Amino acid sequence: MESLLDTSTVLMPYERKVDAEVYIHPKGYARARVSHLDIEKIGLGKVIRRGRGNFLEVREVKSGLEVILREKHQIIF
């Protein structure tokens, strides 16, 4: 079953807080083919392209997890 995670989301390098919802979807739930994270916020589609899936690198950092984008983007909220 999908679970809403208690998270804070920050766009780097400007340390801009983003009020996004983060869900974890385990493989097999609701036909998910792989376990994955969903980061949901209007406007983030300009940074993380929507579509058939973005297989981005996720790293552990001191304060949590860091998602590595393929390209540098600038976004204004």
PADRENMI-693845 format. One record per residue: residue number from 0; residue in three letters; y, x, z of N, C-alpha, C in turn. Coordinates in steps of 0.05 Angstrom, whole numbers, plus 5000, padded with zeros to 4 digits. Layout:
// residues N
+-----+-----+------+------+------+------+------+------+------+------+------+
|   n | res |  n_y |  n_x |  n_z | ca_y | ca_x | ca_z |  c_y |  c_x |  c_z |
+-----+-----+------+------+------+------+------+------+------+------+------+
| NUM | ALA |    Y |    X |    Z |    Y |    X |    Z |    Y |    X |    Z |
...
+-----+-----+------+------+------+------+------+------+------+------+------+
END
This chain:
// residues 77
+-----+-----+------+------+------+------+------+------+------+------+------+
|   n | res |  n_y |  n_x |  n_z | ca_y | ca_x | ca_z |  c_y |  c_x |  c_z |
+-----+-----+------+------+------+------+------+------+------+------+------+
|   0 | MET | 4977 | 5017 | 5000 | 5000 | 5000 | 5000 | 5025 | 5018 | 5000 |
|   1 | GLU | 5045 | 5009 | 4986 | 5070 | 5025 | 4985 | 5084 | 5024 | 5012 |
|   2 | SER | 5097 | 5046 | 5019 | 5111 | 5047 | 5044 | 5139 | 5057 | 5040 |
|   3 | LEU | 5159 | 5043 | 5052 | 5186 | 5052 | 5052 | 5188 | 5074 | 5073 |
|   4 | LEU | 5198 | 5097 | 5065 | 5200 | 5120 | 5084 | 5228 | 5120 | 5097 |
|   5 | ASP | 5229 | 5128 | 5122 | 5254 | 5131 | 5136 | 5266 | 5158 | 5128 |
|   6 | THR | 5284 | 5158 | 5109 | 5294 | 5183 | 5098 | 5325 | 5183 | 5097 |
|   7 | SER | 5336 | 5207 | 5093 | 5363 | 5209 | 5084 | 5362 | 5225 | 5058 |
|   8 | THR | 5378 | 5217 | 5039 | 5377 | 5229 | 5013 | 5404 | 5243 | 5007 |
|   9 | VAL | 5402 | 5268 | 4998 | 5427 | 5284 | 4994 | 5425 | 5297 | 4966 |
|  10 | LEU | 5447 | 5294 | 4951 | 5448 | 5309 | 4925 | 5461 | 5336 | 4931 |
|  11 | MET | 5448 | 5356 | 4921 | 5457 | 5384 | 4925 | 5469 | 5394 | 4899 |
|  12 | PRO | 5486 | 5413 | 4898 | 5494 | 5431 | 4920 | 5517 | 5420 | 4937 |
|  13 | TYR | 5527 | 5397 | 4930 | 5551 | 5387 | 4944 | 5546 | 5372 | 4970 |
|  14 | GLU | 5520 | 5370 | 4977 | 5512 | 5357 | 5002 | 5523 | 5329 | 5004 |
|  15 | ARG | 5522 | 5314 | 4982 | 5532 | 5287 | 4980 | 5510 | 5267 | 4988 |
|  16 | LYS | 5514 | 5253 | 5010 | 5494 | 5233 | 5019 | 5493 | 5210 | 4999 |
|  17 | VAL | 5468 | 5201 | 4993 | 5463 | 5179 | 4975 | 5447 | 5159 | 4990 |
|  18 | ASP | 5455 | 5134 | 4990 | 5440 | 5113 | 5003 | 5418 | 5103 | 4985 |
|  19 | ALA | 5397 | 5119 | 4983 | 5374 | 5113 | 4966 | 5350 | 5105 | 4983 |
|  20 | GLU | 5333 | 5089 | 4971 | 5308 | 5081 | 4985 | 5286 | 5099 | 4973 |
|  21 | VAL | 5268 | 5109 | 4990 | 5246 | 5127 | 4981 | 5220 | 5113 | 4990 |
|  22 | TYR | 5203 | 5110 | 4970 | 5177 | 5097 | 4975 | 5155 | 5117 | 4968 |
|  23 | ILE | 5133 | 5116 | 4982 | 5109 | 5131 | 4973 | 5088 | 5110 | 4964 |
|  24 | HIS | 5077 | 5116 | 4941 | 5056 | 5099 | 4929 | 5030 | 5115 | 4927 |
|  25 | PRO | 5011 | 5109 | 4943 | 4985 | 5123 | 4942 | 4970 | 5116 | 4916 |
|  26 | LYS | 4955 | 5135 | 4906 | 4938 | 5131 | 4883 | 4920 | 5107 | 4887 |
|  27 | GLY | 4919 | 5090 | 4867 | 4901 | 5066 | 4869 | 4915 | 5041 | 4878 |
|  28 | TYR | 4938 | 5043 | 4893 | 4952 | 5019 | 4901 | 4969 | 5009 | 4878 |
|  29 | ALA | 4967 | 4983 | 4873 | 4982 | 4970 | 4851 | 4979 | 4986 | 4825 |
|  30 | ARG | 4955 | 4994 | 4820 | 4947 | 5009 | 4795 | 4961 | 5036 | 4792 |
|  31 | ALA | 4971 | 5047 | 4813 | 4983 | 5074 | 4811 | 4961 | 5094 | 4804 |
|  32 | ARG | 4966 | 5110 | 4783 | 4946 | 5129 | 4774 | 4947 | 5155 | 4790 |
|  33 | VAL | 4969 | 5161 | 4802 | 4972 | 5184 | 4819 | 4989 | 5176 | 4843 |
|  34 | SER | 4985 | 5190 | 4865 | 5003 | 5186 | 4888 | 5031 | 5197 | 4880 |
|  35 | HIS | 5052 | 5182 | 4887 | 5078 | 5191 | 4878 | 5100 | 5180 | 4896 |
|  36 | LEU | 5124 | 5191 | 4894 | 5148 | 5182 | 4908 | 5165 | 5167 | 4888 |
|  37 | ASP | 5177 | 5145 | 4897 | 5198 | 5131 | 4882 | 5224 | 5134 | 4897 |
|  38 | ILE | 5244 | 5143 | 4884 | 5271 | 5146 | 4896 | 5288 | 5126 | 4881 |
|  39 | GLU | 5297 | 5105 | 4895 | 5311 | 5083 | 4882 | 5340 | 5081 | 4891 |
|  40 | LYS | 5358 | 5083 | 4871 | 5386 | 5080 | 4876 | 5400 | 5077 | 4849 |
|  41 | ILE | 5415 | 5055 | 4846 | 5430 | 5052 | 4821 | 5448 | 5076 | 4817 |
|  42 | GLY | 5448 | 5088 | 4794 | 5464 | 5112 | 4788 | 5447 | 5137 | 4787 |
|  43 | LEU | 5425 | 5138 | 4802 | 5408 | 5162 | 4801 | 5394 | 5165 | 4774 |
|  44 | GLY | 5393 | 5144 | 4758 | 5381 | 5146 | 4731 | 5396 | 5165 | 4714 |
|  45 | LYS | 5421 | 5171 | 4721 | 5437 | 5192 | 4707 | 5428 | 5220 | 4714 |
|  46 | VAL | 5415 | 5223 | 4737 | 5406 | 5249 | 4746 | 5376 | 5252 | 4741 |
|  47 | ILE | 5361 | 5232 | 4749 | 5332 | 5232 | 4745 | 5326 | 5211 | 4725 |
|  48 | ARG | 5319 | 5220 | 4701 | 5314 | 5201 | 4678 | 5292 | 5181 | 4684 |
|  49 | ARG | 5297 | 5156 | 4678 | 5277 | 5135 | 4681 | 5258 | 5136 | 4657 |
|  50 | GLY | 5235 | 5125 | 4660 | 5217 | 5124 | 4638 | 5188 | 5123 | 4647 |
|  51 | ARG | 5171 | 5136 | 4632 | 5143 | 5135 | 4638 | 5135 | 5155 | 4660 |
|  52 | GLY | 5153 | 5166 | 4674 | 5147 | 5183 | 4697 | 5160 | 5211 | 4693 |
|  53 | ASN | 5170 | 5220 | 4714 | 5181 | 5247 | 4715 | 5164 | 5263 | 4734 |
|  54 | PHE | 5150 | 5283 | 4724 | 5133 | 5299 | 4741 | 5150 | 5323 | 4749 |
|  55 | LEU | 5164 | 5320 | 4771 | 5183 | 5341 | 4780 | 5170 | 5356 | 4803 |
|  56 | GLU | 5179 | 5381 | 4806 | 5169 | 5397 | 4828 | 5182 | 5388 | 4854 |
|  57 | VAL | 5165 | 5386 | 4875 | 5174 | 5379 | 4902 | 5167 | 5402 | 4920 |
|  58 | ARG | 5187 | 5412 | 4934 | 5183 | 5435 | 4952 | 5189 | 5427 | 4981 |
|  59 | GLU | 5175 | 5439 | 4999 | 5181 | 5436 | 5027 | 5204 | 5455 | 5034 |
|  60 | VAL | 5224 | 5444 | 5048 | 5247 | 5460 | 5058 | 5250 | 5454 | 5087 |
|  61 | LYS | 5266 | 5470 | 5100 | 5269 | 5468 | 5129 | 5276 | 5439 | 5138 |
|  62 | SER | 5292 | 5425 | 5123 | 5301 | 5399 | 5131 | 5285 | 5376 | 5118 |
|  63 | GLY | 5264 | 5382 | 5103 | 5248 | 5360 | 5091 | 5236 | 5368 | 5065 |
|  64 | LEU | 5242 | 5353 | 5044 | 5231 | 5358 | 5017 | 5255 | 5361 | 4998 |
|  65 | GLU | 5251 | 5378 | 4978 | 5270 | 5382 | 4957 | 5257 | 5376 | 4930 |
|  66 | VAL | 5270 | 5359 | 4914 | 5260 | 5352 | 4887 | 5276 | 5370 | 4868 |
|  67 | ILE | 5262 | 5385 | 4852 | 5274 | 5404 | 4833 | 5277 | 5390 | 4806 |
|  68 | LEU | 5302 | 5387 | 4796 | 5306 | 5374 | 4771 | 5302 | 5394 | 4748 |
|  69 | ARG | 5296 | 5384 | 4724 | 5291 | 5401 | 4701 | 5318 | 5412 | 4690 |
|  70 | GLU | 5339 | 5396 | 4692 | 5365 | 5404 | 4681 | 5386 | 5399 | 4703 |
|  71 | LYS | 5408 | 5414 | 4700 | 5431 | 5409 | 4718 | 5446 | 5385 | 4708 |
|  72 | HIS | 5454 | 5368 | 4726 | 5470 | 5344 | 4719 | 5493 | 5341 | 4739 |
|  73 | GLN | 5514 | 5328 | 4729 | 5536 | 5322 | 4747 | 5539 | 5292 | 4748 |
|  74 | ILE | 5542 | 5281 | 4771 | 5545 | 5252 | 4775 | 5567 | 5246 | 4794 |
|  75 | ILE | 5581 | 5225 | 4789 | 5603 | 5216 | 4807 | 5596 | 5188 | 4817 |
|  76 | PHE | 5594 | 5185 | 4843 | 5588 | 5159 | 4855 | 5614 | 5146 | 4864 |
+-----+-----+------+------+------+------+------+------+------+------+------+
END
